[in-house]
Structure formats: C-alpha cells, structure tokens
C-alpha cells in the first residue's frame, strides 16, 4: 500500500539543474504550452487540484492510466506551504516511434509509473510540479520527466496556465 512515507525507487527531491522542486525553469527555457482557462479563478483551481478524486480521473482520461494508487495531499516536510502527493499507476507506452528505433529497443506496451506531485498555492498563483519515472521503459530508472505549471489570474475572470517539460538524467 502506498503511503506518504513510502520509498519510491527514484529520487524526487530536486528539479533539473539542481534547483528546488518548485522553482520554475530559467527564463531561457521556453514553455511547451500555455492556455487561458475561462471562467476560473486561482482558489477554485487549487480546490479542484486538492480534491481526492480529481487527479485519478485526470490520469485515467489524459494518460489512460490504470491501477492508480495515491496518497492524500500532505504538507511537505522540506518546504513550508507546499503540499505533496505520491502516485503510482500503469499507463500505455506510446508505440508511434520510427521503425528504426523499435528495432533497436524493445518497448513494452505499458509501464508502471511513480510520480510525485507538488503544489504551492500563493495569493497570486498556484505552482504545480510533477516528476514521473517510467519503470518499464528502457533506461526508465535513469531519467525523470519533470513538468512545471504556473497558474496565474488572467483577464476577465480567467486563469493563464503556462507549462514546461524537462528531462532529468
């Protein structure tokens, strides 16, 4: 059973470049996307993110995840005001790689994933990060995917969301 004290096989303390886990990427790093969420506010988004079943539903819909096990959100022991949640699940591995790659590397149809989500709600924004480790893909224990998102009030009762994705070796 997964608990807040569970040991995961990958280390999830730092962000890329050794920065703190909730620090945004340097300005030289371009975001991979941004969008405006209409009819939303920061407090409403934070409440939805912290609700017990939102994350599992999101992982099922966005990642086709199964066998989801998650801890409740809990206060970080390392960073004041930061909430942390550990999640494990199984998800399909994309199979749309070039044939030359699939001849060299045997890709599984699915992989077990360990993830640590962190959220820091501030008066003017919400910072959300997640580090994923895909255990069953080749060399999956040797890298993490680190996603960062900042949600800020936008124009006219909206929220602007900006997202970065980085690979940690």
Secondary structure, 3 states (H helix, E strand, C coil): CCCCCCCCCCCCCECHHHCECCCCCCCCCCCCEEEEEECCCHHHHHHHHHCCCHHHHHHHHHHCCEEEEECCCEECCCCCCEEEEEEEEEEECCCCCCHHHHHHCCCCCEEEEEEEEEEEEECCEEEEEEEEEECCCCCHHHCEEEEEEEEEECCCCEEEEEEEEEEEC
